[in-house]
Amino acid sequence: MSLKPKQVTCQCGHTFTSSRDRAWCEHCASAVYYHAKDKNKHKLNHIYVTGVIVAVISFLTYVFMELIASPLLSL
Ligand SMILES: [Zn+2]
């Protein structure tokens, strides 16, 4: 997939031409997105994944407490 070459500016201030969704800065090696909003999309996705992982761990802890710890404590 190739996009129309466009000038993108990295957060470090380095400007270069990119024709990909995500390119790597030659100066600081961080990701530079072709569409500025893509950065937020990736960040939101990261927050969503973290939230799901926290929810799963909480649920597993609850199940563990209910099914394993409670019967042991009531003995
Ligand atoms: Zn940079």
PDB file of the backbone (N, CA, C, O) and the ligand in Angstrom, with CONECT records:
HET     ZN  A 101       1
ATOM      1  N   MET A   1       0.850  -1.194   0.000  1.00  0.00           N
ATOM      2  CA  MET A   1       0.000   0.000   0.000  1.00  0.00           C
ATOM      3  C   MET A   1       0.882   1.239   0.000  1.00  0.00           C
ATOM      4  O   MET A   1       1.690   1.435   0.908  1.00  0.00           O
ATOM      5  N   SER A   2       0.725   2.073  -1.022  1.00  0.00           N
ATOM      6  CA  SER A   2       1.557   3.267  -1.053  1.00  0.00           C
ATOM      7  C   SER A   2       0.703   4.520  -1.160  1.00  0.00           C
ATOM      8  O   SER A   2      -0.260   4.573  -1.925  1.00  0.00           O
ATOM      9  N   LEU A   3       1.070   5.509  -0.392  1.00  0.00           N
ATOM     10  CA  LEU A   3       0.339   6.768  -0.347  1.00  0.00           C
ATOM     11  C   LEU A   3       1.111   7.826  -1.123  1.00  0.00           C
ATOM     12  O   LEU A   3       2.273   7.633  -1.481  1.00  0.00           O
ATOM     13  N   LYS A   4       0.459   8.922  -1.370  1.00  0.00           N
ATOM     14  CA  LYS A   4       1.112  10.037  -2.042  1.00  0.00           C
ATOM     15  C   LYS A   4       2.192  10.609  -1.119  1.00  0.00           C
ATOM     16  O   LYS A   4       1.891  10.934   0.030  1.00  0.00           O
ATOM     17  N   PRO A   5       3.433  10.741  -1.582  1.00  0.00           N
ATOM     18  CA  PRO A   5       4.492  11.264  -0.712  1.00  0.00           C
ATOM     19  C   PRO A   5       4.104  12.600  -0.089  1.00  0.00           C
ATOM     20  O   PRO A   5       3.609  13.500  -0.768  1.00  0.00           O
ATOM     21  N   LYS A   6       4.336  12.708   1.192  1.00  0.00           N
ATOM     22  CA  LYS A   6       3.920  13.903   1.924  1.00  0.00           C
ATOM     23  C   LYS A   6       4.974  14.257   2.967  1.00  0.00           C
ATOM     24  O   LYS A   6       5.636  13.377   3.518  1.00  0.00           O
ATOM     25  N   GLN A   7       5.122  15.545   3.231  1.00  0.00           N
ATOM     26  CA  GLN A   7       6.076  16.002   4.245  1.00  0.00           C
ATOM     27  C   GLN A   7       5.468  15.756   5.629  1.00  0.00           C
ATOM     28  O   GLN A   7       4.371  16.224   5.935  1.00  0.00           O
ATOM     29  N   VAL A   8       6.193  15.022   6.439  1.00  0.00           N
ATOM     30  CA  VAL A   8       5.730  14.792   7.815  1.00  0.00           C
ATOM     31  C   VAL A   8       6.804  15.309   8.772  1.00  0.00           C
ATOM     32  O   VAL A   8       7.994  15.313   8.456  1.00  0.00           O
ATOM     33  N   THR A   9       6.360  15.739   9.934  1.00  0.00           N
ATOM     34  CA  THR A   9       7.298  16.272  10.918  1.00  0.00           C
ATOM     35  C   THR A   9       7.252  15.419  12.177  1.00  0.00           C
ATOM     36  O   THR A   9       6.187  15.160  12.737  1.00  0.00           O
ATOM     37  N   CYS A  10       8.414  14.998  12.601  1.00  0.00           N
ATOM     38  CA  CYS A  10       8.539  14.189  13.808  1.00  0.00           C
ATOM     39  C   CYS A  10       8.427  15.083  15.036  1.00  0.00           C
ATOM     40  O   CYS A  10       8.572  16.302  14.941  1.00  0.00           O
ATOM     41  N   GLN A  11       8.167  14.465  16.197  1.00  0.00           N
ATOM     42  CA  GLN A  11       8.072  15.237  17.435  1.00  0.00           C
ATOM     43  C   GLN A  11       9.414  15.881  17.817  1.00  0.00           C
ATOM     44  O   GLN A  11       9.444  16.832  18.598  1.00  0.00           O
ATOM     45  N   CYS A  12      10.523  15.363  17.267  1.00  0.00           N
ATOM     46  CA  CYS A  12      11.838  15.947  17.540  1.00  0.00           C
ATOM     47  C   CYS A  12      12.126  17.120  16.623  1.00  0.00           C
ATOM     48  O   CYS A  12      13.133  17.807  16.795  1.00  0.00           O
ATOM     49  N   GLY A  13      11.245  17.363  15.637  1.00  0.00           N
ATOM     50  CA  GLY A  13      11.415  18.500  14.747  1.00  0.00           C
ATOM     51  C   GLY A  13      11.967  18.138  13.381  1.00  0.00           C
ATOM     52  O   GLY A  13      12.024  18.991  12.495  1.00  0.00           O
ATOM     53  N   HIS A  14      12.375  16.890  13.193  1.00  0.00           N
ATOM     54  CA  HIS A  14      12.923  16.444  11.912  1.00  0.00           C
ATOM     55  C   HIS A  14      11.790  16.293  10.896  1.00  0.00           C
ATOM     56  O   HIS A  14      10.791  15.625  11.162  1.00  0.00           O
ATOM     57  N   THR A  15      11.956  16.917   9.735  1.00  0.00           N
ATOM     58  CA  THR A  15      10.933  16.833   8.680  1.00  0.00           C
ATOM     59  C   THR A  15      11.469  16.014   7.515  1.00  0.00           C
ATOM     60  O   THR A  15      12.595  16.218   7.060  1.00  0.00           O
ATOM     61  N   PHE A  16      10.652  15.088   7.042  1.00  0.00           N
ATOM     62  CA  PHE A  16      11.055  14.274   5.896  1.00  0.00           C
ATOM     63  C   PHE A  16       9.820  13.865   5.096  1.00  0.00           C
ATOM     64  O   PHE A  16       8.687  14.097   5.517  1.00  0.00           O
ATOM     65  N   THR A  17      10.058  13.253   3.937  1.00  0.00           N
ATOM     66  CA  THR A  17       8.965  12.838   3.069  1.00  0.00           C
ATOM     67  C   THR A  17       8.601  11.389   3.359  1.00  0.00           C
ATOM     68  O   THR A  17       9.467  10.516   3.413  1.00  0.00           O
ATOM     69  N   SER A  18       7.299  11.147   3.546  1.00  0.00           N
ATOM     70  CA  SER A  18       6.840   9.803   3.839  1.00  0.00           C
ATOM     71  C   SER A  18       5.733   9.410   2.880  1.00  0.00           C
ATOM     72  O   SER A  18       4.914  10.245   2.497  1.00  0.00           O
ATOM     73  N   SER A  19       5.702   8.145   2.489  1.00  0.00           N
ATOM     74  CA  SER A  19       4.617   7.671   1.634  1.00  0.00           C
ATOM     75  C   SER A  19       3.985   6.423   2.255  1.00  0.00           C
ATOM     76  O   SER A  19       3.312   5.641   1.583  1.00  0.00           O
ATOM     77  N   ARG A  20       4.221   6.265   3.545  1.00  0.00           N
ATOM     78  CA  ARG A  20       3.658   5.118   4.250  1.00  0.00           C
ATOM     79  C   ARG A  20       2.814   5.592   5.435  1.00  0.00           C
ATOM     80  O   ARG A  20       2.966   6.718   5.908  1.00  0.00           O
ATOM     81  N   ASP A  21       1.933   4.724   5.900  1.00  0.00           N
ATOM     82  CA  ASP A  21       1.083   5.028   7.050  1.00  0.00           C
ATOM     83  C   ASP A  21       1.920   5.408   8.260  1.00  0.00           C
ATOM     84  O   ASP A  21       1.618   6.358   8.982  1.00  0.00           O
ATOM     85  N   ARG A  22       2.974   4.640   8.456  1.00  0.00           N
ATOM     86  CA  ARG A  22       3.839   4.874   9.604  1.00  0.00           C
ATOM     87  C   ARG A  22       5.284   4.770   9.152  1.00  0.00           C
ATOM     88  O   ARG A  22       5.684   3.767   8.561  1.00  0.00           O
ATOM     89  N   ALA A  23       6.054   5.784   9.424  1.00  0.00           N
ATOM     90  CA  ALA A  23       7.463   5.771   9.047  1.00  0.00           C
ATOM     91  C   ALA A  23       8.289   5.979  10.309  1.00  0.00           C
ATOM     92  O   ALA A  23       7.772   6.388  11.349  1.00  0.00           O
ATOM     93  N   TRP A  24       9.573   5.693  10.199  1.00  0.00           N
ATOM     94  CA  TRP A  24      10.453   5.856  11.353  1.00  0.00           C
ATOM     95  C   TRP A  24      11.375   7.054  11.143  1.00  0.00           C
ATOM     96  O   TRP A  24      11.978   7.199  10.080  1.00  0.00           O
ATOM     97  N   CYS A  25      11.479   7.894  12.135  1.00  0.00           N
ATOM     98  CA  CYS A  25      12.332   9.077  12.075  1.00  0.00           C
ATOM     99  C   CYS A  25      13.797   8.625  12.030  1.00  0.00           C
ATOM    100  O   CYS A  25      14.207   7.737  12.777  1.00  0.00           O
ATOM    101  N   GLU A  26      14.572   9.247  11.146  1.00  0.00           N
ATOM    102  CA  GLU A  26      15.991   8.873  11.019  1.00  0.00           C
ATOM    103  C   GLU A  26      16.822   9.447  12.158  1.00  0.00           C
ATOM    104  O   GLU A  26      17.936   8.990  12.413  1.00  0.00           O
ATOM    105  N   HIS A  27      16.280  10.448  12.839  1.00  0.00           N
ATOM    106  CA  HIS A  27      17.042  11.124  13.894  1.00  0.00           C
ATOM    107  C   HIS A  27      16.838  10.497  15.271  1.00  0.00           C
ATOM    108  O   HIS A  27      17.806  10.204  15.973  1.00  0.00           O
ATOM    109  N   CYS A  28      15.573  10.291  15.657  1.00  0.00           N
ATOM    110  CA  CYS A  28      15.328   9.783  17.010  1.00  0.00           C
ATOM    111  C   CYS A  28      14.690   8.397  16.988  1.00  0.00           C
ATOM    112  O   CYS A  28      14.399   7.839  18.047  1.00  0.00           O
ATOM    113  N   ALA A  29      14.467   7.826  15.793  1.00  0.00           N
ATOM    114  CA  ALA A  29      13.959   6.465  15.635  1.00  0.00           C
ATOM    115  C   ALA A  29      12.570   6.244  16.212  1.00  0.00           C
ATOM    116  O   ALA A  29      12.212   5.109  16.528  1.00  0.00           O
ATOM    117  N   SER A  30      11.777   7.304  16.357  1.00  0.00           N
ATOM    118  CA  SER A  30      10.410   7.095  16.839  1.00  0.00           C
ATOM    119  C   SER A  30       9.450   7.073  15.652  1.00  0.00           C
ATOM    120  O   SER A  30       9.791   7.525  14.559  1.00  0.00           O
ATOM    121  N   ALA A  31       8.266   6.550  15.873  1.00  0.00           N
ATOM    122  CA  ALA A  31       7.284   6.405  14.801  1.00  0.00           C
ATOM    123  C   ALA A  31       6.660   7.749  14.442  1.00  0.00           C
ATOM    124  O   ALA A  31       6.301   8.538  15.317  1.00  0.00           O
ATOM    125  N   VAL A  32       6.538   7.995  13.142  1.00  0.00           N
ATOM    126  CA  VAL A  32       5.888   9.217  12.659  1.00  0.00           C
ATOM    127  C   VAL A  32       4.743   8.773  11.762  1.00  0.00           C
ATOM    128  O   VAL A  32       4.948   8.028  10.804  1.00  0.00           O
ATOM    129  N   TYR A  33       3.538   9.232  12.075  1.00  0.00           N
ATOM    130  CA  TYR A  33       2.358   8.804  11.333  1.00  0.00           C
ATOM    131  C   TYR A  33       2.027   9.761  10.190  1.00  0.00           C
ATOM    132  O   TYR A  33       2.140  10.979  10.327  1.00  0.00           O
ATOM    133  N   TYR A  34       1.619   9.190   9.071  1.00  0.00           N
ATOM    134  CA  TYR A  34       1.241   9.950   7.883  1.00  0.00           C
ATOM    135  C   TYR A  34       0.031  10.822   8.207  1.00  0.00           C
ATOM    136  O   TYR A  34       0.010  12.012   7.892  1.00  0.00           O
ATOM    137  N   HIS A  35      -0.966  10.225   8.833  1.00  0.00           N
ATOM    138  CA  HIS A  35      -2.146  10.970   9.274  1.00  0.00           C
ATOM    139  C   HIS A  35      -1.977  11.232  10.760  1.00  0.00           C
ATOM    140  O   HIS A  35      -1.811  10.301  11.548  1.00  0.00           O
ATOM    141  N   ALA A  36      -2.020  12.487  11.137  1.00  0.00           N
ATOM    142  CA  ALA A  36      -1.780  12.845  12.534  1.00  0.00           C
ATOM    143  C   ALA A  36      -2.742  12.137  13.477  1.00  0.00           C
ATOM    144  O   ALA A  36      -2.364  11.807  14.601  1.00  0.00           O
ATOM    145  N   LYS A  37      -3.993  11.894  13.039  1.00  0.00           N
ATOM    146  CA  LYS A  37      -4.978  11.288  13.942  1.00  0.00           C
ATOM    147  C   LYS A  37      -4.691   9.812  14.206  1.00  0.00           C
ATOM    148  O   LYS A  37      -5.174   9.256  15.191  1.00  0.00           O
ATOM    149  N   ASP A  38      -3.905   9.173  13.332  1.00  0.00           N
ATOM    150  CA  ASP A  38      -3.570   7.770  13.540  1.00  0.00           C
ATOM    151  C   ASP A  38      -2.860   7.555  14.866  1.00  0.00           C
ATOM    152  O   ASP A  38      -3.007   6.510  15.500  1.00  0.00           O
ATOM    153  N   LYS A  39      -2.091   8.553  15.275  1.00  0.00           N
ATOM    154  CA  LYS A  39      -1.345   8.457  16.521  1.00  0.00           C
ATOM    155  C   LYS A  39      -2.311   8.291  17.696  1.00  0.00           C
ATOM    156  O   LYS A  39      -2.094   7.468  18.586  1.00  0.00           O
ATOM    157  N   ASN A  40      -3.395   9.102  17.679  1.00  0.00           N
ATOM    158  CA  ASN A  40      -4.381   9.010  18.747  1.00  0.00           C
ATOM    159  C   ASN A  40      -5.116   7.681  18.698  1.00  0.00           C
ATOM    160  O   ASN A  40      -5.440   7.104  19.736  1.00  0.00           O
ATOM    161  N   LYS A  41      -5.381   7.192  17.479  1.00  0.00           N
ATOM    162  CA  LYS A  41      -6.070   5.924  17.325  1.00  0.00           C
ATOM    163  C   LYS A  41      -5.250   4.807  17.958  1.00  0.00           C
ATOM    164  O   LYS A  41      -5.790   3.951  18.658  1.00  0.00           O
ATOM    165  N   HIS A  42      -3.945   4.821  17.709  1.00  0.00           N
ATOM    166  CA  HIS A  42      -3.061   3.798  18.273  1.00  0.00           C
ATOM    167  C   HIS A  42      -3.035   3.920  19.792  1.00  0.00           C
ATOM    168  O   HIS A  42      -3.021   2.915  20.503  1.00  0.00           O
ATOM    169  N   LYS A  43      -3.028   5.153  20.283  1.00  0.00           N
ATOM    170  CA  LYS A  43      -2.981   5.371  21.723  1.00  0.00           C
ATOM    171  C   LYS A  43      -4.263   4.862  22.365  1.00  0.00           C
ATOM    172  O   LYS A  43      -4.217   4.197  23.400  1.00  0.00           O
ATOM    173  N   LEU A  44      -5.427   5.174  21.748  1.00  0.00           N
ATOM    174  CA  LEU A  44      -6.709   4.712  22.274  1.00  0.00           C
ATOM    175  C   LEU A  44      -6.761   3.198  22.288  1.00  0.00           C
ATOM    176  O   LEU A  44      -7.247   2.597  23.246  1.00  0.00           O
ATOM    177  N   ASN A  45      -6.262   2.579  21.227  1.00  0.00           N
ATOM    178  CA  ASN A  45      -6.236   1.131  21.133  1.00  0.00           C
ATOM    179  C   ASN A  45      -5.400   0.543  22.269  1.00  0.00           C
ATOM    180  O   ASN A  45      -5.754  -0.486  22.845  1.00  0.00           O
ATOM    181  N   HIS A  46      -4.304   1.198  22.577  1.00  0.00           N
ATOM    182  CA  HIS A  46      -3.426   0.736  23.646  1.00  0.00           C
ATOM    183  C   HIS A  46      -4.140   0.812  24.996  1.00  0.00           C
ATOM    184  O   HIS A  46      -4.046  -0.102  25.815  1.00  0.00           O
ATOM    185  N   ILE A  47      -4.864   1.933  25.214  1.00  0.00           N
ATOM    186  CA  ILE A  47      -5.605   2.099  26.468  1.00  0.00           C
ATOM    187  C   ILE A  47      -6.694   1.031  26.567  1.00  0.00           C
ATOM    188  O   ILE A  47      -6.921   0.469  27.639  1.00  0.00           O
ATOM    189  N   TYR A  48      -7.366   0.751  25.449  1.00  0.00           N
ATOM    190  CA  TYR A  48      -8.434  -0.250  25.415  1.00  0.00           C
ATOM    191  C   TYR A  48      -7.879  -1.633  25.776  1.00  0.00           C
ATOM    192  O   TYR A  48      -8.459  -2.347  26.594  1.00  0.00           O
ATOM    193  N   VAL A  49      -6.755  -1.998  25.162  1.00  0.00           N
ATOM    194  CA  VAL A  49      -6.134  -3.303  25.428  1.00  0.00           C
ATOM    195  C   VAL A  49      -5.729  -3.403  26.896  1.00  0.00           C
ATOM    196  O   VAL A  49      -5.946  -4.434  27.532  1.00  0.00           O
ATOM    197  N   THR A  50      -5.140  -2.335  27.435  1.00  0.00           N
ATOM    198  CA  THR A  50      -4.742  -2.326  28.844  1.00  0.00           C
ATOM    199  C   THR A  50      -5.963  -2.511  29.738  1.00  0.00           C
ATOM    200  O   THR A  50      -5.907  -3.255  30.717  1.00  0.00           O
ATOM    201  N   GLY A  51      -7.074  -1.834  29.406  1.00  0.00           N
ATOM    202  CA  GLY A  51      -8.309  -1.949  30.178  1.00  0.00           C
ATOM    203  C   GLY A  51      -8.841  -3.364  30.179  1.00  0.00           C
ATOM    204  O   GLY A  51      -9.274  -3.868  31.216  1.00  0.00           O
ATOM    205  N   VAL A  52      -8.813  -4.012  29.016  1.00  0.00           N
ATOM    206  CA  VAL A  52      -9.304  -5.386  28.909  1.00  0.00           C
ATOM    207  C   VAL A  52      -8.446  -6.316  29.760  1.00  0.00           C
ATOM    208  O   VAL A  52      -8.976  -7.189  30.448  1.00  0.00           O
ATOM    209  N   ILE A  53      -7.126  -6.138  29.720  1.00  0.00           N
ATOM    210  CA  ILE A  53      -6.213  -6.989  30.493  1.00  0.00           C
ATOM    211  C   ILE A  53      -6.486  -6.815  31.992  1.00  0.00           C
ATOM    212  O   ILE A  53      -6.529  -7.795  32.737  1.00  0.00           O
ATOM    213  N   VAL A  54      -6.670  -5.569  32.428  1.00  0.00           N
ATOM    214  CA  VAL A  54      -6.958  -5.300  33.841  1.00  0.00           C
ATOM    215  C   VAL A  54      -8.279  -5.958  34.246  1.00  0.00           C
ATOM    216  O   VAL A  54      -8.383  -6.541  35.325  1.00  0.00           O
ATOM    217  N   ALA A  55      -9.291  -5.861  33.370  1.00  0.00           N
ATOM    218  CA  ALA A  55     -10.593  -6.454  33.656  1.00  0.00           C
ATOM    219  C   ALA A  55     -10.487  -7.974  33.777  1.00  0.00           C
ATOM    220  O   ALA A  55     -11.088  -8.572  34.669  1.00  0.00           O
ATOM    221  N   VAL A  56      -9.729  -8.592  32.887  1.00  0.00           N
ATOM    222  CA  VAL A  56      -9.564 -10.049  32.905  1.00  0.00           C
ATOM    223  C   VAL A  56      -8.841 -10.481  34.185  1.00  0.00           C
ATOM    224  O   VAL A  56      -9.236 -11.459  34.820  1.00  0.00           O
ATOM    225  N   ILE A  57      -7.798  -9.764  34.562  1.00  0.00           N
ATOM    226  CA  ILE A  57      -7.054 -10.102  35.783  1.00  0.00           C
ATOM    227  C   ILE A  57      -7.958  -9.948  37.013  1.00  0.00           C
ATOM    228  O   ILE A  57      -7.930 -10.786  37.913  1.00  0.00           O
ATOM    229  N   SER A  58      -8.756  -8.877  37.047  1.00  0.00           N
ATOM    230  CA  SER A  58      -9.677  -8.659  38.161  1.00  0.00           C
ATOM    231  C   SER A  58     -10.685  -9.798  38.251  1.00  0.00           C
ATOM    232  O   SER A  58     -10.969 -10.301  39.338  1.00  0.00           O
ATOM    233  N   PHE A  59     -11.222 -10.199  37.101  1.00  0.00           N
ATOM    234  CA  PHE A  59     -12.213 -11.275  37.061  1.00  0.00           C
ATOM    235  C   PHE A  59     -11.597 -12.595  37.540  1.00  0.00           C
ATOM    236  O   PHE A  59     -12.207 -13.323  38.322  1.00  0.00           O
ATOM    237  N   LEU A  60     -10.387 -12.894  37.066  1.00  0.00           N
ATOM    238  CA  LEU A  60      -9.719 -14.133  37.466  1.00  0.00           C
ATOM    239  C   LEU A  60      -9.431 -14.129  38.972  1.00  0.00           C
ATOM    240  O   LEU A  60      -9.556 -15.157  39.637  1.00  0.00           O
ATOM    241  N   THR A  61      -9.045 -12.963  39.502  1.00  0.00           N
ATOM    242  CA  THR A  61      -8.793 -12.850  40.935  1.00  0.00           C
ATOM    243  C   THR A  61     -10.082 -13.113  41.717  1.00  0.00           C
ATOM    244  O   THR A  61     -10.072 -13.797  42.740  1.00  0.00           O
ATOM    245  N   TYR A  62     -11.202 -12.551  41.212  1.00  0.00           N
ATOM    246  CA  TYR A  62     -12.503 -12.731  41.858  1.00  0.00           C
ATOM    247  C   TYR A  62     -12.897 -14.207  41.857  1.00  0.00           C
ATOM    248  O   TYR A  62     -13.329 -14.747  42.875  1.00  0.00           O
ATOM    249  N   VAL A  63     -12.737 -14.863  40.672  1.00  0.00           N
ATOM    250  CA  VAL A  63     -13.088 -16.282  40.553  1.00  0.00           C
ATOM    251  C   VAL A  63     -12.223 -17.112  41.492  1.00  0.00           C
ATOM    252  O   VAL A  63     -12.712 -18.032  42.149  1.00  0.00           O
ATOM    253  N   PHE A  64     -10.947 -16.786  41.553  1.00  0.00           N
ATOM    254  CA  PHE A  64     -10.023 -17.507  42.426  1.00  0.00           C
ATOM    255  C   PHE A  64     -10.456 -17.375  43.889  1.00  0.00           C
ATOM    256  O   PHE A  64     -10.489 -18.359  44.626  1.00  0.00           O
ATOM    257  N   MET A  65     -10.783 -16.155  44.294  1.00  0.00           N
ATOM    258  CA  MET A  65     -11.199 -15.905  45.665  1.00  0.00           C
ATOM    259  C   MET A  65     -12.480 -16.659  45.992  1.00  0.00           C
ATOM    260  O   MET A  65     -12.605 -17.242  47.069  1.00  0.00           O
ATOM    261  N   GLU A  66     -13.441 -16.647  45.054  1.00  0.00           N
ATOM    262  CA  GLU A  66     -14.733 -17.277  45.284  1.00  0.00           C
ATOM    263  C   GLU A  66     -14.644 -18.803  45.304  1.00  0.00           C
ATOM    264  O   GLU A  66     -15.216 -19.447  46.183  1.00  0.00           O
ATOM    265  N   LEU A  67     -13.943 -19.370  44.356  1.00  0.00           N
ATOM    266  CA  LEU A  67     -13.948 -20.822  44.179  1.00  0.00           C
ATOM    267  C   LEU A  67     -12.863 -21.541  44.971  1.00  0.00           C
ATOM    268  O   LEU A  67     -13.059 -22.682  45.390  1.00  0.00           O
ATOM    269  N   ILE A  68     -11.734 -20.897  45.180  1.00  0.00           N
ATOM    270  CA  ILE A  68     -10.615 -21.592  45.815  1.00  0.00           C
ATOM    271  C   ILE A  68     -10.354 -21.080  47.233  1.00  0.00           C
ATOM    272  O   ILE A  68     -10.255 -21.871  48.171  1.00  0.00           O
ATOM    273  N   ALA A  69     -10.243 -19.768  47.387  1.00  0.00           N
ATOM    274  CA  ALA A  69      -9.900 -19.225  48.691  1.00  0.00           C
ATOM    275  C   ALA A  69     -11.037 -19.355  49.694  1.00  0.00           C
ATOM    276  O   ALA A  69     -10.796 -19.699  50.851  1.00  0.00           O
ATOM    277  N   SER A  70     -12.285 -19.085  49.269  1.00  0.00           N
ATOM    278  CA  SER A  70     -13.415 -19.139  50.199  1.00  0.00           C
ATOM    279  C   SER A  70     -13.630 -20.512  50.832  1.00  0.00           C
ATOM    280  O   SER A  70     -13.729 -20.591  52.056  1.00  0.00           O
ATOM    281  N   PRO A  71     -13.707 -21.603  50.054  1.00  0.00           N
ATOM    282  CA  PRO A  71     -13.874 -22.934  50.662  1.00  0.00           C
ATOM    283  C   PRO A  71     -12.733 -23.278  51.614  1.00  0.00           C
ATOM    284  O   PRO A  71     -12.967 -23.934  52.630  1.00  0.00           O
ATOM    285  N   LEU A  72     -11.507 -22.855  51.316  1.00  0.00           N
ATOM    286  CA  LEU A  72     -10.370 -23.145  52.187  1.00  0.00           C
ATOM    287  C   LEU A  72     -10.497 -22.397  53.502  1.00  0.00           C
ATOM    288  O   LEU A  72     -10.178 -22.930  54.564  1.00  0.00           O
ATOM    289  N   LEU A  73     -10.970 -21.138  53.421  1.00  0.00           N
ATOM    290  CA  LEU A  73     -11.078 -20.317  54.618  1.00  0.00           C
ATOM    291  C   LEU A  73     -12.218 -20.790  55.516  1.00  0.00           C
ATOM    292  O   LEU A  73     -12.167 -20.609  56.733  1.00  0.00           O
ATOM    293  N   SER A  74     -13.250 -21.400  54.916  1.00  0.00           N
ATOM    294  CA  SER A  74     -14.409 -21.792  55.713  1.00  0.00           C
ATOM    295  C   SER A  74     -14.230 -23.172  56.334  1.00  0.00           C
ATOM    296  O   SER A  74     -15.106 -23.635  57.065  1.00  0.00           O
ATOM    297  N   LEU A  75     -13.114 -23.834  56.057  1.00  0.00           N
ATOM    298  CA  LEU A  75     -12.877 -25.167  56.635  1.00  0.00           C
ATOM    299  C   LEU A  75     -12.604 -25.067  58.147  1.00  0.00           C
ATOM    300  O   LEU A  75     -12.384 -26.085  58.803  1.00  0.00           O
TER     301      LEU A  75
HETATM  302 ZN    ZN A 101      12.531  12.312  15.324  1.00  0.00          ZN2+
END
